[in-house]
């Protein structure tokens, strides 16, 4: 996918944040975009109900975001 196609797809997923009620963040108010190649590292165990997902910039190793979620929840990636 081109960067433009990736940004368009991301805008579709980001619509949920625009409709989050009191904590909404309309995508239209965020005009700056960047596309990075990322790696997602999952930390899981059959002994725990949760998992940790760490999203890293593949080139620099910078942490883009990290989340903790139930292991059976759909992945954000």
C-alpha positions as CSV (number, residue, x, y, z in Angstrom):
1,X,0.0,0.0,0.0
2,X,1.1,3.5,-0.6
3,X,1.4,6.0,2.2
4,X,-1.7,7.8,1.0
5,X,-3.7,4.5,1.1
6,X,-2.4,3.7,4.5
7,X,-3.4,7.1,5.8
8,X,-6.9,6.7,4.2
9,X,-7.3,3.3,5.9
10,X,-6.1,4.7,9.3
11,X,-8.6,7.6,9.0
12,X,-11.4,5.0,8.8
13,X,-10.2,3.2,11.9
14,X,-9.7,6.5,13.7
15,X,-13.4,7.5,13.2
16,X,-14.2,5.7,16.4
17,X,-12.1,8.2,18.4
18,X,-14.2,11.0,16.8
19,X,-17.3,9.4,18.2
20,X,-16.0,8.6,21.7
21,X,-18.4,11.1,23.4
22,X,-16.9,13.2,26.1
23,X,-13.3,12.1,25.3
24,X,-13.7,12.4,21.5
25,X,-10.8,13.5,19.4
26,X,-12.1,14.4,15.9
27,X,-9.7,13.3,13.2
28,X,-10.4,16.5,11.3
29,X,-8.6,18.5,14.0
30,X,-5.3,16.5,13.5
31,X,-3.9,17.5,10.1
32,X,-0.4,16.3,10.5
33,X,0.3,12.7,9.6
34,X,3.3,10.4,9.3
35,X,3.7,6.8,8.2
36,X,6.4,4.6,9.8
37,X,7.3,1.0,9.4
38,X,6.5,-0.7,12.6
39,X,7.0,-3.9,14.4
40,X,4.5,-5.3,17.0
41,X,5.8,-7.4,19.8
42,X,3.3,-9.5,21.8
43,X,4.0,-10.7,25.3
44,X,1.6,-13.5,26.2
45,X,1.4,-16.6,28.5
46,X,-1.0,-19.5,28.7
47,X,-1.0,-18.8,32.5
48,X,-2.4,-15.2,32.2
49,X,-5.6,-13.8,30.7
50,X,-3.9,-10.6,29.5
51,X,-1.2,-9.7,27.0
52,X,1.0,-6.7,26.4
53,X,1.5,-5.3,22.8
54,X,4.4,-3.0,22.1
55,X,4.5,-1.1,18.8
56,X,8.0,0.0,17.8
57,X,9.4,2.0,15.0
58,X,11.2,-0.6,13.0
59,X,14.1,1.7,12.0
60,X,14.8,3.5,15.3
61,X,13.3,1.1,17.9
62,X,11.3,4.1,19.3
63,X,8.2,3.0,21.2
64,X,5.2,4.3,19.2
65,X,2.6,2.9,21.7
66,X,2.0,0.0,24.1
67,X,-1.2,-1.5,25.3
68,X,-2.3,-4.1,27.7
69,X,-5.4,-6.1,26.8
70,X,-7.2,-9.3,27.4
71,X,-5.5,-12.1,25.5
72,X,-8.6,-13.0,23.6
73,X,-9.3,-9.4,22.5
74,X,-9.0,-8.7,18.8
75,X,-5.5,-7.3,17.9
76,X,-5.2,-3.6,17.2
77,X,-2.7,-4.3,14.4
